[in-house]
């Protein structure tokens, strides 16, 4: 693969992406938590979902390694903000209910998604192609963003620090 005018192996590019994912996660997770406290869980969940959706559309059609790398890093950033905000929302919900029940259901839902997501993605990409699969996932993320942005308007302001 040609990246920045030099030939780069796919394994090297994959290694760079994995490293970038960890760096993005380490640097952005605390900020994502602060943003969720400041702007509300629904707003940051929606923002993370929209960033992921837009980067999936870019990735669906990107052909240059530099664009793929940058879009993947932005996708990772959206996923971090989304995940941190969902964790905070689950904790908020648990505090208002039976914590063990809420958090165990949340953990189970994450595990089911982690187990089934890749298989569903592989089947879909084989059946309809990667661009259509990415576009469909982007559409799902847009619906999620809309639901959470709508829900955040119905919720009272967060009790978190400003």
C-alpha positions, 0 to 999 in steps of 0.5 A, a space after each residue: 500500500 502506498 502511504 505518503 509516497 512510500 510503500 507500506 505493508 498492510 501489517 505495518 499499517 495495521 500496527 500503526 492503526 492499533 497503536 493509534 487506537 490505544 493512543 486516542 483512547 488514552 488521551 481522549 477518554 478522560 476528556 470524553 468523560 469531562 465532556 459528558 459531565 459538562 454537556 450531558 450524556 445524550 449530547 456526547 453520545 450523539 456527538 460520538 455516534 455522528 463522528 463515527 457515522 461520518 467517518 464510516 462514510 469516508 472509509 466506505 469510499 476512501 482509496 488513499 492510505 493517508 485518508 484511511 488512516 486519518 478517518 480510522 483515527 477519527 472513528 476511534 475518537 468518536 468510539 471513545 467519546 461514545 463508549 465513555 458517555 454510554 458508560 456514564 449514562 449506564 452508571 447514572 441509570 444504575 444509581 436510580 435503580 438496582 445497580 447490579 441489575 442495570 450494570 449486569 444487563 449493560 455488560 451483557 449487551 456489550 458482550 453480545 454486541 462484541 460477539 455478534 458484531 464482527 460476524 454480522 459485519 463479515 456476513 453483510 460485507 460479503 453479501 452487499 459489499 463493504 461500502 454498503 455495510 459501512 453506510 448501513 452502520 452509519 445510518 444506524 449510528 445516525 438513528 442512535 444519535 437522533 434518539 439520544 439528542 432527543 432524549 437529552 432534551 427531555 432530561 433535566 440538566 446533568 448534576 455534573 461539574 461545569 
